[in-house]
Amino acid sequence: MSALSPEEMARRIGGGLLSFPVTPFGSDLGFDETRYRANLDWLVGYEVAGLFAAGGTGEFFSLTPAEVEQVVRAAVAETAGRVPVLAGVGYGTALACEMAVAAERAGADGILLLPPYLVFSEQEGLAAHVVAVCRATRLGVIVYNRDNAMLSDETVERLCGLCPNLVGYKDGVGDIELMTRIQSRMGDRLTYVGGLPTAETFALPYLQMGVTTYSSAVFNFVPEFATGFYAAVRRGDHLAVAAGLRDFILPLIAIRNRRKGYAVSIIKAGMKVIGKDSGPVRSPLTDLTGAEVAELAALVDKIAAKPGQPT
């Protein structure tokens, strides 16, 4: 069981940058725990407020429930309390509840509730799903609002009344009006997390709305850039943010948008570029081509050599 209460966990993650470590795979596509631990030990040396084990960038969707627990357990052991570790859980309600129990057993500090598998549901069904997961664990839960799990502001308010351990709301769609309605209703009852793909593009305007943190996938392979960019966002340095977007984030997005699934694949490619090869992605995703990896390497070299990067 985590030493952090749900409220303490929420405060911790709201005060800094968050990230989703990749899940390394060997040549047989099995979980490479040795590489995973080495990556985590390196990453927690930077200013990061929390890590999501077996999250979206960690290929949660390709892991078995047993592998998810193994990944979470390894993350908890390696970070050793240096940062909060939140575990991804998802799929149908019964399986999500089992995974939440397993995450608590593995020592996680919190839960990120990913969208249910496949189906679209009414608000009543989504609310019942969230309630069941929250009641299955004593850990703090963050709901990820995206795709087929879009909660209305009324539903969020009702859930906060039913579930004391529902402490966070992660936005993955960029609906400014919905975010405004939820914040107007809930105020500081929740910690708000930016969770759009390549969240750096939305970080500055979201900060104006009180979203003090976001999850950075690029932190996996350019942590100096990611933490510097976050610092520039927090101090309102528009010039530094614009430079970071122009020189790195937007060109990276241009590569990412070429194929479906590249939002994950490009992060695995970045690990390879910096000499921390974490293996391929599992199907149904596909890896970047050799030419695209070379493009990404050139981008990484550019920000490493540019004195004006947001550090």
PyMOL commands that set and color helices and strands:
alter all, ss='L'
color gray80, all
select helices_A, chain A and resi 6-14+33-43+60-62+65-79+93-106+123-135+153-162+176-189+199-208+218-220+223-234+238-256+262-273+290-305
alter helices_A, ss='H'
color red, helices_A
select strands_A, chain A and resi 18-19+50-53+85-89+110-113+140-145+166-171+191-194+213-214
alter strands_A, ss='S'
color yellow, strands_A
deselect
rebuild
show_as cartoon
